Amino acid sequence: MPHKDMLATKPIILVIDDEPAILSAMASVLQDESNSVETTTSPDVALEMIGSLVPDLVFLDIFIPNTNGIDLLMRIKKEYPAQKVIIMSGYGNISLAVQALKQGAIDFIEKPFSMDDILDKVAQYCSVRNEQEKNSILSQSNKLIGESYLFKELIQYVHLIIPLDNHLLIYGPRGVGKNHLSHYIHTQKYKNGDAVYIEINGLENPSLEIDYALFNQDGSMIVKHVDALSRDAQKKLLSVMERATTKVRVFCLTDKNLYKQVIDGLFSEDLFYSLNSTPIEIPSLNKRRFDIPLLVHHYLTHINTATARSLSCSTQAMRLLRNYTWTENCRELKQLLETVTKNMPPDASISIDHLQTLLHNADLHLIEEQRFQRFTSLHEATQSFQKKFLLYQLKKNRYDLDQVSNILSMDVIELRNELNRLDISLSL
C-alpha cells in the first residue's frame, strides 16, 4: 500500500471527453500510475472542477456535447490562465488542434492514441516544478503575483494609472496587499530610486502630524487606514493635495466602505470624491483562488532562501489551501506558511496533516463537498462511487474476478453484470 505522503503528491488529472470508454480507459491507466484522476463529459461541470480541483493537467477532447473544445479551451484560459490543457484531436482535426495551440493549449495528442502516449505527456507536463517554473517564480520576487482573470484585469488597470499624477484610493479587505501594490506603483513610477516614499498609519497618527515640506518633493506618501484620520486631519490632507506646489502623490488605503462612511457623516465627502477619481480595488484571495498555488510557491521560495532549505507543498495540501476560506487574505496565507514550516526538516513537504491543526476542521471537508457539486442526482453519485470502488477492488486484486467476488460476497456472474452495467472493461 502506498505511503500517505506518496498519495499526497499525486498529480491531479482531469479528462474531458464525450466517450465513456475513453474516459474509463484513461482513468484506469492514469490511476495505475499513481495519478489522481477525475473525468467528465460536461463543459460546465469541467469549469467547476477546474476551479475546485486545481488539476495539474487537463486533457480536453476537441469535440464535446453542446460546445466544442476550442470554445471550452477559451473559457478555461479566460478564467484560469495558468491551467495546462492538452487537446485530444481525431483524424482530420489537426488544423483545429493547431488553432487550439494558438488559444493557449500546451500540446495536442492525436486519436486514436496509445496509453503510452498519454503517460508520456503526463510525465512531461506534471513534474512537481521544472527549472523554468522555479526561475519564473524567483523572478517575481519583486513583482505582483497572479495569473487569474481578475488579477490580470487589476494589473492592466494599474499600469494605465502608474504614469499619471493622480492621487489614489486603494481599497480592499484586510491583508489583501494594498501596501504592497502601493510600493509597486511607486517603484514603477520612479525607477531611478531617488524619490521619497513616506508611510503614515492613520490608526497611529490620526491627527496627521507630519512635516508638510515633504509634499514639495517628488515621490509617494502612503496613508494607511485613511478612514481613521480625524475630520480635521482629513481637511488638512485635502488642502495639501489641492495645492499647486504639491509634488508628492498620495495613496490612501482602506478596508472600509468609504462611501458608506461619507453617507454616515464619518468621512469627508470632498476628500472621498477627490480620491475616488481613480479608485483601485484589490479583490480578496477568495475571489482569485487560482493564484494561490503561485503565491504558495512564492512565499516558500522566500522561506527557503532565508533558511537555506528546500521545502515544498504536496498536491493535496495545495488543494486544501486553494479551497480554504481566507479572512486575512495574502497576509494570512503567508503567516500560515511561516508557522507551519518553522520547525520542518530541510527537505520536507507540507501535507494536510501539517495544516489540519492550524486550519478550521470544517474547511477540510470543502474539497469533497465541491466534488459533489457535479452530481445532479443520488443515482448518479451512487453509480460514480460504485464504479470507483469496483475499479479499486479489481486493481488491488489484479483483476481476479473470483477473488473480487469472494471479497464482495457475490457470485462471478453477478459481478460481471455489475461491471457491464457500470461500463467497466476488463481490458483496454
C-alpha positions as MATLAB code, in Angstrom:
seq = 'MPHKDMLATKPIILVIDDEPAILSAMASVLQDESNSVETTTSPDVALEMIGSLVPDLVFLDIFIPNTNGIDLLMRIKKEYPAQKVIIMSGYGNISLAVQALKQGAIDFIEKPFSMDDILDKVAQYCSVRNEQEKNSILSQSNKLIGESYLFKELIQYVHLIIPLDNHLLIYGPRGVGKNHLSHYIHTQKYKNGDAVYIEINGLENPSLEIDYALFNQDGSMIVKHVDALSRDAQKKLLSVMERATTKVRVFCLTDKNLYKQVIDGLFSEDLFYSLNSTPIEIPSLNKRRFDIPLLVHHYLTHINTATARSLSCSTQAMRLLRNYTWTENCRELKQLLETVTKNMPPDASISIDHLQTLLHNADLHLIEEQRFQRFTSLHEATQSFQKKFLLYQLKKNRYDLDQVSNILSMDVIELRNELNRLDISLSL';
ca = [
       0.000    0.000    0.000;
       1.441    3.431   -0.923;
       2.682    5.611    1.883;
       0.376    8.526    2.798;
       2.975   11.133    1.765;
       3.244    9.456   -1.625;
      -0.515    9.724   -2.087;
      -0.385   13.393   -1.114;
       1.950   14.174   -4.034;
      -0.166   12.544   -6.749;
      -0.618   14.710   -9.843;
      -4.279   15.602  -10.401;
      -5.525   14.933  -13.939;
      -8.895   15.992  -15.368;
     -10.128   14.306  -18.567;
     -12.964   15.916  -20.575;
     -14.426   13.743  -23.341;
     -17.842   12.636  -24.603;
     -16.855    8.975  -24.970;
     -17.288    6.982  -21.720;
     -14.958    4.240  -22.974;
     -12.112    6.717  -23.399;
     -12.768    8.264  -20.000;
     -12.781    4.853  -18.346;
      -9.635    3.677  -20.126;
      -7.656    6.849  -19.406;
      -8.766    6.919  -15.762;
      -7.767    3.295  -15.260;
      -4.295    3.663  -16.760;
      -3.530    7.017  -15.151;
      -4.637    5.793  -11.716;
      -2.421    2.729  -12.105;
       0.491    5.154  -12.458;
      -0.293    6.881   -9.125;
      -2.238    9.827  -10.550;
      -5.455   11.213   -9.090;
      -7.964   11.283  -11.962;
     -11.358   12.939  -12.452;
     -13.471   12.733  -15.601;
     -16.494   14.500  -17.050;
     -18.448   14.895  -20.285;
     -19.967   18.277  -19.327;
     -18.286   21.602  -20.232;
     -19.952   23.482  -17.356;
     -19.033   20.797  -14.837;
     -15.488   20.839  -16.218;
     -15.103   24.531  -15.369;
     -16.382   23.924  -11.824;
     -13.996   21.002  -11.383;
     -11.005   23.014  -12.566;
     -11.886   25.670  -10.012;
     -12.209   23.200   -7.142;
      -9.541   20.627   -8.006;
      -6.796   22.870   -9.447;
      -5.620   19.996  -11.680;
      -2.004   19.693  -12.743;
      -3.133   18.817  -16.265;
      -6.364   18.789  -18.306;
      -6.951   16.510  -21.314;
      -9.683   18.060  -23.466;
     -11.370   16.445  -26.475;
     -11.834   18.846  -29.361;
     -15.431   17.666  -29.875;
     -17.709   17.525  -26.822;
     -21.503   17.870  -26.422;
     -23.195   21.298  -26.578;
     -19.982   23.137  -27.436;
     -16.573   22.468  -28.956;
     -13.143   22.079  -27.455;
     -11.880   25.413  -28.776;
     -14.706   27.357  -27.123;
     -14.257   25.495  -23.846;
     -10.484   25.999  -24.011;
     -11.021   29.742  -24.406;
     -13.365   29.758  -21.383;
     -10.802   27.808  -19.338;
      -7.919   30.113  -20.267;
     -10.034   33.201  -19.541;
     -10.947   32.049  -16.025;
      -7.735   30.100  -15.275;
      -4.905   31.471  -17.467;
      -2.233   29.275  -15.869;
      -4.107   25.983  -16.394;
      -2.237   23.438  -18.545;
      -4.517   21.961  -21.222;
      -3.713   19.233  -23.780;
      -6.113   18.929  -26.705;
      -7.112   15.446  -27.910;
      -7.809   15.523  -31.646;
      -9.184   12.848  -34.008;
      -8.187   12.238  -37.610;
      -8.775   15.261  -39.792;
      -8.798   17.700  -36.905;
      -5.147   18.727  -36.952;
      -5.946   22.241  -38.187;
      -8.278   22.647  -35.186;
      -5.551   21.363  -32.892;
      -3.173   23.999  -34.266;
      -5.851   26.603  -33.627;
      -6.118   25.307  -30.056;
      -2.383   25.816  -29.552;
      -2.850   29.444  -30.593;
      -5.600   29.764  -27.959;
      -3.338   28.577  -25.144;
      -3.239   24.754  -25.229;
       0.239   23.476  -24.355;
       0.109   20.414  -26.646;
      -2.193   18.109  -28.585;
      -2.403   14.372  -28.962;
      -3.942   12.657  -31.975;
      -6.630    9.978  -31.721;
      -6.511    7.046  -31.734;
      -3.681    7.217  -29.232;
      -1.851    4.626  -27.184;
      -1.877    4.890  -23.410;
       1.912    5.192  -23.548;
       1.407    8.484  -25.413;
      -0.844    9.731  -22.610;
       1.624    8.697  -19.908;
       4.463   10.397  -21.794;
       2.503   13.662  -21.827;
       1.750   13.381  -18.113;
       5.415   12.724  -17.333;
       6.400   15.703  -19.493;
       3.978   18.254  -18.030;
       3.286   17.057  -14.473;
       6.682   17.240  -12.863;
       6.371   18.945   -9.470;
       8.137   22.077  -10.715;
      10.580   22.206  -13.609;
      13.502   24.595  -13.511;
      11.839   27.065  -15.839;
       8.858   27.394  -13.469;
      11.167   27.752  -10.469;
      13.087   30.525  -12.199;
       9.803   32.196  -13.144;
       8.708   32.216   -9.508;
      12.064   33.550   -8.359;
      11.918   36.333  -10.953;
       8.611   37.507   -9.470;
      10.056   38.224   -6.039;
       9.699   41.993   -6.504;
       6.565   41.897   -8.635;
       2.867   41.261   -8.260;
       1.988   37.569   -8.202;
      -1.067   36.268  -10.029;
      -2.459   34.702  -13.197;
      -6.212   34.769  -12.533;
      -8.555   36.739  -14.752;
      -9.475   39.212  -12.000;
      -5.824   39.766  -11.143;
      -4.837   40.384  -14.759;
      -7.653   42.920  -15.098;
      -6.337   44.667  -11.977;
      -2.775   44.813  -13.321;
      -3.906   46.191  -16.687;
      -5.766   48.967  -14.868;
      -2.827   49.667  -12.552;
      -0.439   50.075  -15.472;
      -2.754   52.657  -17.012;
      -2.641   54.610  -13.746;
       1.111   54.356  -12.991;
       2.257   57.176  -15.331;
      -0.411   59.589  -14.058;
      -0.020   62.037  -11.184;
      -3.497   61.452   -9.717;
      -3.799   60.822   -6.020;
      -5.108   57.288   -5.456;
      -7.642   55.465   -3.332;
      -6.679   51.793   -2.903;
      -9.214   49.667   -1.108;
      -9.852   46.004   -0.403;
     -10.202   43.649    2.588;
      -7.537   43.228    5.263;
      -4.303   41.566    4.247;
      -5.018   41.686    0.519;
      -1.806   43.552   -0.379;
      -2.747   47.254   -0.547;
       0.609   48.388    0.840;
       2.494   46.057   -1.496;
       0.588   47.420   -4.502;
       1.353   50.994   -3.401;
       5.067   50.226   -3.269;
       4.869   48.538   -6.681;
       3.228   51.608   -8.271;
       5.829   53.869   -6.632;
       8.806   51.838   -7.896;
       7.341   51.622  -11.397;
       6.749   55.393  -11.473;
      10.135   56.385  -10.034;
      12.560   53.853  -11.454;
      15.652   55.920  -10.593;
      15.021   55.263   -6.887;
      15.667   58.819   -5.607;
      12.021   59.790   -4.949;
      10.713   59.960   -1.378;
       8.490   57.178   -0.048;
       6.595   58.057    3.129;
       4.285   55.793    5.123;
       1.747   57.085    7.640;
      -0.680   54.959    9.663;
      -3.976   56.726   10.368;
      -4.567   54.478   13.371;
      -1.276   55.584   14.957;
      -1.300   59.180   13.702;
      -4.975   60.237   13.427;
      -4.123   63.956   13.531;
      -1.714   63.587   10.571;
       1.260   65.222   12.273;
       3.955   65.275    9.597;
       6.493   67.616    8.007;
       4.463   69.212    5.217;
       7.658   70.293    3.471;
       7.805   66.696    2.254;
       4.982   67.486   -0.168;
       7.361   69.668   -2.177;
       9.444   66.642   -3.226;
       8.789   64.084   -5.925;
       7.585   60.795   -4.521;
       4.710   58.995   -2.820;
       3.017   59.258    0.559;
       1.087   56.202    1.733;
      -1.719   56.904    4.209;
      -2.794   53.577    5.688;
      -6.216   53.414    7.335;
      -7.176   56.814    5.935;
     -10.634   56.237    7.445;
      -9.075   56.547   10.923;
      -7.912   60.149   10.380;
      -9.735   62.811   12.361;
     -12.062   65.141   10.437;
      -9.562   67.990   10.882;
      -6.773   65.764    9.529;
      -8.929   64.833    6.541;
      -9.469   68.523    5.723;
      -5.757   69.178    6.179;
      -4.855   66.319    3.823;
      -7.299   67.512    1.147;
      -5.947   71.066    1.400;
      -2.359   69.910    0.866;
      -3.366   67.609   -2.022;
      -5.051   70.514   -3.825;
      -2.060   72.880   -3.584;
      -0.401   73.609   -6.913;
       3.037   73.149   -5.322;
       2.328   69.604   -4.108;
       4.605   67.101   -5.845;
       4.054   64.045   -3.660;
       1.432   61.589   -4.899;
      -0.888   60.495   -2.087;
      -2.086   56.889   -1.805;
      -4.976   56.483    0.636;
      -5.514   52.875    1.774;
      -8.592   51.462    3.487;
     -10.531   48.260    4.066;
     -13.688   50.224    4.885;
     -16.567   51.245    2.623;
     -15.708   54.959    2.428;
     -18.868   55.818    0.516;
     -20.954   54.440    3.385;
     -18.794   56.391    5.823;
     -19.478   59.554    3.835;
     -23.231   58.832    3.998;
     -22.941   58.247    7.764;
     -21.020   61.510    8.212;
     -17.822   59.754    9.307;
     -15.600   60.703    6.354;
     -15.069   63.882    4.362;
     -17.204   63.937    1.226;
     -14.778   66.300   -0.536;
     -11.750   64.103    0.244;
     -13.631   60.974   -0.859;
     -14.613   62.386   -4.249;
     -11.128   63.798   -4.784;
      -9.620   60.367   -4.225;
     -12.335   58.349   -5.948;
     -11.486   59.678   -9.437;
      -9.017   56.784   -9.796;
     -10.014   54.073   -7.286;
      -8.221   50.731   -7.236;
      -9.999   47.736   -5.726;
      -7.897   44.677   -4.917;
     -10.040   41.506   -4.970;
      -9.958   39.177   -2.000;
      -7.941   35.983   -2.151;
     -11.200   34.014   -2.096;
     -12.154   35.637   -5.414;
      -8.892   34.720   -7.130;
      -8.189   31.263   -5.764;
      -6.335   30.170   -8.889;
      -3.476   32.445   -7.796;
      -2.986   30.573   -4.513;
      -0.536   27.942   -5.873;
       1.608   30.763   -7.333;
       1.540   32.631   -4.026;
       2.380   29.480   -2.049;
       5.433   28.801   -4.197;
       6.394   32.480   -3.996;
       6.246   32.525   -0.185;
       8.012   29.162    0.086;
      10.790   30.478   -2.153;
      11.367   33.324    0.300;
      11.285   30.935    3.262;
      13.708   28.538    1.562;
      16.085   31.360    0.647;
      16.052   32.764    4.189;
      16.528   29.403    5.905;
      18.655   27.510    3.335;
      16.031   24.790    2.938;
      14.110   23.233    0.028;
      10.596   22.940    1.419;
       7.675   22.146   -0.880;
       3.907   21.716   -0.723;
       2.100   18.465   -1.543;
      -0.654   18.452   -4.137;
      -3.333   17.571   -1.584;
      -2.195   20.318    0.806;
      -2.205   22.783   -2.090;
      -5.797   21.828   -2.888;
      -6.754   22.426    0.729;
      -5.112   25.863    0.708;
      -6.813   26.594   -2.602;
     -10.259   25.841   -1.150;
      -9.841   27.299    2.337;
     -11.907   30.388    3.245;
      -9.373   33.158    3.889;
     -10.361   36.027    6.193;
      -6.987   37.825    6.205;
      -6.155   37.045    2.566;
      -2.492   37.011    1.432;
      -1.227   38.044    4.858;
      -2.965   35.046    6.450;
      -1.591   32.641    3.820;
       1.947   33.960    4.292;
       1.742   33.743    8.089;
       0.299   30.235    7.904;
       3.194   29.016    5.746;
       5.755   30.661    8.032;
       4.152   28.987   11.062;
       3.738   25.516    9.571;
       7.300   25.415    8.162;
       9.032   26.840   11.233;
      10.336   23.519   12.589;
      10.208   21.397    9.430;
      13.236   19.396    8.256;
      15.154   20.898    5.293;
      13.562   18.776    2.540;
      10.059   18.368    3.971;
       6.810   18.686    2.032;
       3.787   20.359    3.616;
       0.971   17.819    3.980;
      -2.664   18.014    5.028;
      -1.620   16.712    8.459;
       0.633   19.755    8.908;
      -2.233   22.115    8.092;
      -5.007   20.330    9.956;
      -4.049   21.660   13.370;
      -3.912   25.248   12.099;
      -6.972   25.417    9.855;
     -10.580   25.013   10.892;
     -11.654   21.385   10.548;
     -14.877   22.410    8.834;
     -12.903   23.633    5.847;
     -11.210   20.268    5.431;
     -14.495   18.939    4.071;
     -14.809   21.654    1.436;
     -12.756   19.813   -1.169;
     -15.028   16.783   -1.095;
     -18.137   18.970   -0.981;
     -17.065   20.739   -4.145;
     -16.515   17.387   -5.860;
     -20.148   16.506   -5.124;
     -21.415   19.577   -6.974;
     -21.073   17.880  -10.355;
     -23.707   15.233   -9.483;
     -27.314   16.029  -10.385;
     -28.955   13.034   -8.691;
     -28.392   10.472   -5.953;
     -28.354    7.718   -8.589;
     -25.530    9.456  -10.477;
     -23.484    9.929   -7.304;
     -24.072    6.323   -6.193;
     -23.102    4.947   -9.583;
     -19.905    7.024   -9.602;
     -18.919    5.647   -6.189;
     -19.746    2.054   -7.205;
     -17.638    2.353  -10.319;
     -14.621    3.749   -8.467;
     -14.975    1.130   -5.717;
     -15.116   -1.767   -8.184;
     -12.142   -0.402  -10.154;
     -10.218   -0.161   -6.892;
     -11.019   -3.766   -5.958;
     -10.176   -5.033   -9.441;
      -6.778   -3.329   -9.484;
      -5.997   -4.325   -5.908;
      -6.706   -7.979   -6.753;
      -5.066   -7.959  -10.193;
      -8.427   -8.300  -11.987;
      -9.026  -11.744  -10.458;
     -12.840  -11.943  -10.637;
     -13.066  -14.955   -8.352;
     -11.125  -13.160   -5.652;
     -13.099   -9.914   -6.020;
     -16.425  -11.763   -5.973;
     -15.416  -13.503   -2.725;
     -14.464  -10.191   -1.108;
     -17.761   -8.606   -2.154;
     -19.856  -11.699   -1.257;
     -21.358  -12.039   -4.721;
     -21.021  -14.673   -7.439;
     -18.905  -14.074  -10.540;
     -21.923  -13.788  -12.876;
     -23.453  -11.078  -10.684;
     -20.086   -9.289  -10.590;
     -19.805   -9.404  -14.399;
     -23.301   -7.960  -14.712;
     -22.356   -5.085  -12.431;
     -19.194   -4.421  -14.441;
     -21.218   -4.327  -17.664;
     -23.838   -2.036  -16.112;
     -21.164    0.403  -14.997;
     -19.323    0.150  -18.340;
     -16.143   -1.194  -16.714;
     -13.920   -3.012  -19.157;
     -11.515   -5.729  -18.039;
      -9.176   -4.862  -20.907;
      -8.272   -1.598  -22.585;
];
